């Protein structure tokens, strides 16, 4: 899989490159020092995953993520946002912008490599240590209005059940076990929910589950 590294600190990019390039199945195809350059490099190289910092000059990681997610031809490019929980207050907005997930900057090497592979495979990656706390922090400020809840009207009862479990961070295997379904059937329900709700990926399904009140902040 092909990775684009985006961070305004050269030493950080160098460290990620050294870590990634010893892996047989991952390669770094380009680097960028700001969001605007990230969008240009994404268009030029069409990576599988963009490892995106948030705070950068020229264009921040949120706007860069939004630009990549809405650029024709880059629909398959996944963005994995790197964040420092205590300082970055924009992760929820990043998920809304089209990011496929986020990971703490202090994650270990194995955790980072796993995250890249998970996101490249098309799944959401929401750092388990902070997912609920972080999403709750932002959704607690947003009242689930009737209009938001009305979005769920397009779903079947089973799809709502599946969406609630996706919102809790469950994988297809875990959803299948909880609802006595095969993982393939669970995956089908997730795909149907994504299509009906216009969600780019599982990460956006998590956002919708909280926004509509289907899952309550912990």
Secondary structure by P-SEA (a helix, b strand, c coil): cbbbbbcccaaaaaaaaaacccccccccccccccaaaaaaaaaaccccccccccccccccaaaaaaaaaaccccccbbbbbbbcccccccaaaaaaacccccccccccaaaaaaaaaaaaacccccccccaaaaaaaaccccccccccccccccccaaaaaaaaaaaacccaaaaaaaacccaaaaaaaaaaaaaaaccccaaaaaaaaaaacccccc
